[in-house]
Structures are given as structure tokens and as C-alpha cells.
């Protein structure tokens, strides 16, 4: 499976079911969009994803699934619906 196919698979999964998205899928998605991740050593469960000239995206690590409000934010910031239509 090519890199783009993997990305399309993650995007499709997120768009189809916003309530059941795992942290690893979000992590992989943001890294594919060239975000870097930082986690504080202060014992927090929040991960901050940064990209030059973009606002940071903060995602709390939660099992088994990330809350839907964070998924919707990621969809909006990355324009995932448009990305999926054009690239997948």
C-alpha cells in the first residue's frame, strides 16, 4: 500500500465515523500533514502538534477514542473533506 493510500484510508475512516477515532490514527494523520508533536514532561496527557505558520493543535490522549469535538476541529483545520475529494 502506498503512502497516499494509507493516508486516504485514515482520512476516510475519520470522515465516516468521527466518534470512533483512535489516538494513533490522529497522530499518524497529523504527522502525514507535516505536523511535529510535542508532549510536556510535566505529566500531562495532552499532545501539541505544531506546523510552521499554523496554529498548534492540542489533542488529549484518551483511550479508546478521541473525543468527537477534537476530531471535528482536525477535519476543519486540515480541510479533510476537500483533501479526500481531490486526492483519494
C-alpha positions in Angstrom: 0.0 0.0 0.0 1.4 3.4 -1.0 1.8 6.2 1.4 -1.0 8.1 -0.2 -3.3 5.1 0.1 -2.6 4.8 3.8 -3.4 8.4 4.3 -6.6 8.2 2.3 -7.6 5.2 4.3 -7.1 7.1 7.6 -9.0 10.2 6.2 -11.9 8.0 5.1 -12.1 6.3 8.4 -12.1 9.7 10.3 -14.7 11.2 8.0 -17.1 8.2 8.2 -17.1 7.8 11.9 -16.0 10.8 14.0 -16.9 9.2 17.3 -14.6 6.2 17.0 -11.2 7.6 16.1 -8.1 6.3 17.9 -5.2 8.4 19.0 -2.8 6.5 16.7 -4.9 7.4 13.7 -4.9 11.1 14.6 -1.2 11.0 15.4 -0.4 9.4 12.0 -2.7 11.8 10.1 -1.1 14.9 11.6 2.4 13.6 11.0 1.5 12.9 7.4 0.4 16.6 7.1 3.9 17.6 8.4 3.0 18.4 11.9 5.5 17.8 14.6 4.4 16.5 18.0 5.5 17.7 21.5 4.4 16.4 24.8 5.2 18.1 28.0 7.3 16.1 30.6 5.0 17.6 33.3 2.8 14.5 33.4 0.1 15.9 31.1 -1.8 13.7 28.7 -2.0 16.4 26.1 -0.1 16.3 22.9 0.6 19.5 20.9 1.1 19.3 17.2 2.8 22.2 15.5 3.5 23.3 11.9 5.2 26.4 10.7 2.8 29.3 10.2 -0.2 27.3 11.6 -1.9 27.4 14.9 -1.0 24.5 17.2 -3.4 21.6 17.6 -3.8 20.2 21.1 -5.1 16.7 21.5 -5.5 14.9 24.8 -4.5 11.3 24.8 -7.7 9.3 25.7 -8.5 5.6 25.3 -10.1 4.1 23.5 -11.2 7.0 21.3 -10.5 10.7 20.9 -13.5 13.0 21.7 -15.5 14.0 18.7 -15.0 17.7 19.2 -11.3 17.3 18.6 -11.9 15.2 15.5 -14.2 17.9 14.1 -11.5 20.5 14.8 -8.9 18.5 12.9 -11.3 17.9 10.0 -11.8 21.7 9.7 -8.2 22.7 10.2 -6.9 20.2 7.6 -9.9 20.5 5.2 -10.1 16.8 5.2 -13.3 16.6 3.2 -11.7 18.6 0.4 -8.5 16.7 0.7 -10.3 13.4 0.3 -12.3 14.5 -2.7 -9.2 15.7 -4.5 -6.7 13.0 -3.6 -8.5 9.8 -2.8 
